[in-house]
């Protein structure tokens, strides 16, 4: 199963995966918006750092779900 088809399947079947992907996209959109602001205030810079961490945590959890599903598919 390709990565793309697995992601499609998880988007259709897994509520947590859908939520995480939505959050990841939201964080990315907010980051892009802040990056268009120059110079960043201290509060904006703090928010950029927070968004990067949140985005990474969401991606890590999505990857964990994918690995778990792949292990179940190949086992």
Secondary structure as the mmCIF struct_conf table of DSSP 4:
data_model
#
loop_
_struct_conf.conf_type_id
_struct_conf.id
_struct_conf.beg_label_comp_id
_struct_conf.beg_label_asym_id
_struct_conf.beg_label_seq_id
_struct_conf.end_label_comp_id
_struct_conf.end_label_asym_id
_struct_conf.end_label_seq_id
HELX_RH_AL_P HELX_RH_AL_P1 UNK A 3 UNK A 13
HELX_RH_AL_P HELX_RH_AL_P2 UNK A 15 UNK A 35
TURN_TY1_P TURN_TY1_P1 UNK A 36 UNK A 36
BEND BEND1 UNK A 37 UNK A 39
HELX_LH_PP_P HELX_LH_PP_P1 UNK A 40 UNK A 41
HELX_RH_AL_P HELX_RH_AL_P3 UNK A 42 UNK A 74
#
